[in-house]
Amino acid sequence: MSRWRKVKQGKVENREMGNIEEKEKEPSLRCAPVTLRLKAFLTDTFMITMPILYIVIYLVMGDREGFREHMGQGWLIILVAHFAATLAFWALKAQTPGMKAYDLYLVDTRTGEKPGLVKLVIRYVMLQTTILSFLGMFLPYLLKTKEGLHDLVSGTCIVYRPR
């Protein structure tokens, strides 16, 4: 391919006379603002987690006393149910109900498409770790890309795509 075609198609840029450099592609994928992601997380807490809590405490365990007697088993059931529900939402639509309310989508940072199952599992596990760690809570405020620890480790990101 001739130099003129490369310049014309935008593959190279002529900066100085005779000096041709390849253009570096800037990633067009930007993480959604932290405030929107936090609002979606809080919405999901009430739309996904609270119903699971009530079902486990009152239907599975019988009542609060039953839950109190078998608290470890109860929390395990809650975590497994939350994991299954969240993973199903991410795998099917790339968004949870809270994310849908704020036009947020979960994407793979490399492709910009819906992430695979392995990345979703890694993201969920790392999200729980991030919530429990001090650094993980403030990392989006420290990084220019606004990514959380779970975003960096899993290679995913929540993006804002208004309708």
HELIX and SHEET records of a PDB file:
HELIX    1   1 ARG A    3  LYS A    8  1                                   6    
HELIX    2   2 VAL A   34  ASP A   44  1                                  11    
HELIX    3   3 THR A   45  THR A   49  3                                   5    
HELIX    4   4 MET A   50  TYR A   54  1                                   5    
HELIX    5   5 ILE A   55  VAL A   60  3                                   6    
HELIX    6   6 ARG A   64  GLU A   69  1                                   6    
HELIX    7   7 MET A   71  LYS A   93  1                                  23    
HELIX    8   8 PRO A   97  ALA A  101  1                                   5    
HELIX    9   9 LEU A  117  LEU A  132  1                                  16    
HELIX   10  10 PHE A  134  LEU A  142  1                                   9    
HELIX   11  11 LEU A  149  SER A  154  1                                   6    
SHEET    1   A 2 VAL A  12  GLU A  16  0                                        
SHEET    2   A 2 ASN A  19  GLU A  22 -1                                        
SHEET    1   B 2 LEU A 104  ASP A 108  0                                        
SHEET    2   B 2 THR A 156  TYR A 160 -1                                        
END                                                                             
